[in-house]
Amino acid sequence: MVLLAGQAVFFAPALDSQPPQPHSDSSSEFEAVSIKLATGESSLFDRLDALPGGRVRAQSIRIRSLVLRAYGLLGAYSISGDPGWLSTEMYDIEAKTGDARAEAVGPEVLRTLLQSMLAERFRFRAHFEPQPRMYFALVAAKPPRELKSSEGDGEAVVRSSVGMQLDPDRQGQYRVASRTYYARRATMAEIALMLNYGSDRPVLDETEIVGRFDISFTSEADDEGSPTLPLLNTALRDHLGLRLESRRGPLQVLVIDHIERPSPN
């Protein structure tokens, strides 16, 4: 099991992997759901919280992010058939299960609940199919560099955090200035998973390096707040002796067959 922290990442698709399958348990549904068009300010990051009492709350969330969360996907490149408003319109969502004494729902149950909500309130239908996509392959750089092997047992932990600074072009607004990556007891596949934070393409391990490692490094971001390939490759080479190569191959994609704006509460 890999523990993920920081900006959420949920599924790293390998070229030959099977996609996460939709849940079909009709009993796993919210008892009550409120969905309203958001009136507050937008945020840099979409957030959805599972709270005690079987409650789920999201403020100013894009429906694209809701679909990604429901199906355990990484980013917009994992979806095909977006009608356009999925990434522009934002909604406030309050939902609850039937058990007010329950703990916060876990990730797998949450996916089931969100899939049911999408189907009922958004008339959402979709299927998975392989499609050619650009991706980043994590490979060893030359000359090779020795990585720090992990000591002791325990679950792998990977996370990413962002450094913020005032945006000189927008008064009173902040932008992402850097991104820090941290991993403990992580395999190369799990390190590749970590590198998906903030990436506009999937990152897949093709290093053929075996073992578990402890790493930590920071990459500067560009003016758009993204760790671009040249900036990230410089940090990877200097700190880990690794680099990313742009490649193309078949990846599993969630194809949206139908979606509507949410039905009234």
URQUIMO-V719243 format. One record per run of one state. SS is the DSSP state (H for helix, E for strand, C for the rest). FROM is the first residue (numbers start at 1). LEN is the number of residues. If there is no record, write none. Layout:
ss->SS from->FROM len->LEN
ss->SS from->FROM len->LEN
//
This chain:
ss->C from->1 len->1
ss->E from->2 len->5
ss->C from->7 len->25
ss->E from->32 len->6
ss->C from->38 len->10
ss->E from->48 len->4
ss->C from->52 len->3
ss->E from->55 len->8
ss->H from->63 len->9
ss->C from->72 len->4
ss->H from->76 len->3
ss->E from->79 len->2
ss->C from->81 len->4
ss->H from->85 len->3
ss->C from->88 len->2
ss->E from->90 len->7
ss->C from->97 len->10
ss->H from->107 len->15
ss->C from->122 len->3
ss->E from->125 len->16
ss->C from->141 len->8
ss->E from->149 len->1
ss->C from->150 len->6
ss->E from->156 len->11
ss->C from->167 len->7
ss->E from->174 len->13
ss->C from->187 len->1
ss->H from->188 len->7
ss->C from->195 len->7
ss->E from->202 len->4
ss->C from->206 len->7
ss->E from->213 len->8
ss->C from->221 len->8
ss->H from->229 len->12
ss->C from->241 len->1
ss->E from->242 len->17
ss->C from->259 len->7
//
